[in-house]
Amino acid sequence: MPGFEIFGEEEKKEVMDVLETGVLTRYNFDVERRGVFKVRQFEQEFAAYHRASYALGVTSGSTALKVALEALDVGPGDEVIVPAFTFMATYEAVLEVGAVPVMADIDDTLNLDPEELNRKKTKYTRAVIPVHMCGAPAYIDGLIAQARMNGLLLLEDNAQACGGSFGGKKLGTFGDMGTFSFDYYKTMTTGEGGMILTDDKSLYERADWYHDHGHDHVGMNRAAEGRTILGFNYRMNELQGALGLAQFRKIDYIIAEQKKNKAALKEIFGEVKGLRFREMADPEGDTATFFGFNLPDEETRKKFQKALSENGVDTICWKDNRWHYVPNWEHFLSQSLASSKKYPYLDPGYKGKVSYSRDSIPHAEDILGRTLFMGVPIRMPEGRLDVIRKAVAIAAKAV
């Protein structure tokens, strides 16, 4: 599943190019770096692959979300619709800019249900963040249509589906902006790191300025650069850019290998009575990072999962996971924010009211409770499919 499975000579070569210059920062030291600009090159190749006008490398997928929200001018007094099933960084980024996240339900793809925009929108709603979870696209066409109909900005969180697509168009390029994560567990990795895509020059410029203390990067050096807005330090460094270049050039190979291994898993699990595969908004656009399947009810899922585990096959039930399902985030639900003032929830400028009740996300409560996932490796160890086949046969009898 993660790109670290295939670290090789390509990554070493790109990193050594940087170390030989001694310049690890992406900006300035033009003479010393001798023409080596790895982050800039990574951005250019990433944008070209996605047919996007602009790409900006940042320190993580989490900061990519925050920088993009700042560029979109989302902030205090605003609400942002976010799916109940996502990594908590999506919610944290909204809070970081002083806005309030609104929890929304998912559909059978396990991604944000487009109809939720009509149900959860209030007069305070400014934006929506769909998340392409576990490598597969949401119904992004419906989400875009609903967002435009309701006058909402759309920020696409594509942290988990780099290289995926919907209708032949790459994920991360549908909304006003799109974000990516390259942490150690992602399809391609730079250890940490992230990317922002957009076709809007003004949004790119605001993101670029904000991610580097307000520098506009127009002058020949720091002293000559202009400043329009204040920002912070979210710069991707040259070592991350070097790794990103090598890993990104393998993205199509990674996805092809995962698809091959996922097809083998589907063939094995397809024999189980009552088992249904996760719905795909666009099967061709799936990155096959994860293999997901549903069972008739939660009790059957528990029995099936237990039998698989006892026979050497581990699976994930995201409803039980403490990092990817909002109702399990005890610190979030208790508003245990870094500030004792509990900003933005107690901000006098915020007039809305939000609920994170399980009752408000009935489909997530049902489908996630009876769904299991397996990570799909890039390299399937020899004999592993035989182990899985035997475990599935035993588990099928247990239910």
Beta strands, then each sheet from edge to edge (+ up, - down):
strand 1: 54-58
strand 2: 79-83
strand 3: 100-104
strand 4: 125-128
strand 5: 153-157
strand 6: 165-166
strand 7: 169-170
strand 8: 177-181
strand 9: 194-198
strand 10: 276-277
strand 11: 290-294
strand 12: 371-375
sheet 1: 1+ 9- 8+ 5+ 4+ 2+ 3+
sheet 2: 6+ 7-
sheet 3: 10+ 11- 12+
end
